[in-house]
Amino acid sequence: MTFELKATSRAKQGTGASRRLRKAGQLPGIVYGGSAEAVAINLDSQQHVLHAARRKIPHCIDPIVDR
């Protein structure tokens, strides 16, 4: 089972930037692993909440990041 999360990359990082994103209804995150560099992302909190409410726990998450 695979679940795709639509995300956008972000340039600003830090506590203040993360607070502003949360106030705007976004979830800040970082994708890392393997040999690739880490990518800071924004997730739509509404999509994340709906997914959690349905209790669909994926075995694999494919982040789709618009750069």
C-alpha positions as CSV (number, residue, x, y, z in Angstrom):
1,M,0.0,0.0,0.0
2,T,1.4,3.4,-1.0
3,F,0.2,6.9,0.0
4,E,1.2,10.0,-1.9
5,L,1.7,13.3,0.0
6,K,1.6,16.4,-2.1
7,A,4.2,18.9,-0.8
8,T,6.0,22.0,-1.9
9,S,9.6,22.7,-1.1
10,R,10.5,25.7,1.1
11,A,13.5,27.9,1.5
12,K,13.0,29.3,5.0
13,Q,13.7,27.1,8.0
14,G,13.6,27.6,11.7
15,T,11.1,28.1,14.5
16,G,9.6,31.3,13.3
17,A,9.2,30.1,9.8
18,S,7.5,26.9,11.1
19,R,5.1,28.8,13.3
20,R,4.1,31.0,10.3
21,L,3.4,27.9,8.2
22,R,1.3,26.3,11.0
23,K,-0.7,29.5,11.4
24,A,-1.3,29.4,7.6
25,G,-2.6,25.8,7.8
26,Q,0.5,24.1,6.6
27,L,2.8,21.4,8.2
28,P,6.5,21.9,7.9
29,G,8.6,18.9,7.4
30,I,11.9,17.5,6.1
31,V,12.4,14.6,3.7
32,Y,15.8,12.8,4.0
33,G,17.4,9.4,3.5
34,G,19.6,7.5,1.2
35,S,22.3,9.5,-0.5
36,A,20.1,12.5,-1.5
37,E,20.3,15.8,0.4
38,A,17.5,16.7,2.8
39,V,14.7,18.8,1.4
40,A,12.6,21.1,3.5
41,I,8.9,20.8,2.6
42,N,5.4,22.1,3.4
43,L,2.4,19.7,3.6
44,D,-1.2,20.7,3.5
45,S,-2.5,20.0,7.0
46,Q,-6.0,19.3,5.8
47,Q,-4.8,16.4,3.6
48,H,-2.8,15.0,6.5
49,V,-5.7,15.3,9.0
50,L,-8.1,13.6,6.6
51,H,-5.7,10.8,6.1
52,A,-5.2,10.3,9.8
53,A,-8.9,10.4,10.4
54,R,-9.5,7.5,8.0
55,R,-6.8,5.5,9.8
56,K,-5.1,4.5,6.7
57,I,-1.6,3.7,7.8
58,P,0.6,3.3,4.8
59,H,3.5,0.9,4.4
60,C,5.2,3.4,2.1
61,I,4.8,7.1,1.7
62,D,5.8,8.7,-1.6
63,P,6.3,12.4,-1.2
64,I,5.5,14.4,-4.4
65,V,7.5,17.6,-4.0
66,D,7.0,20.6,-6.3
67,R,10.2,22.6,-6.5
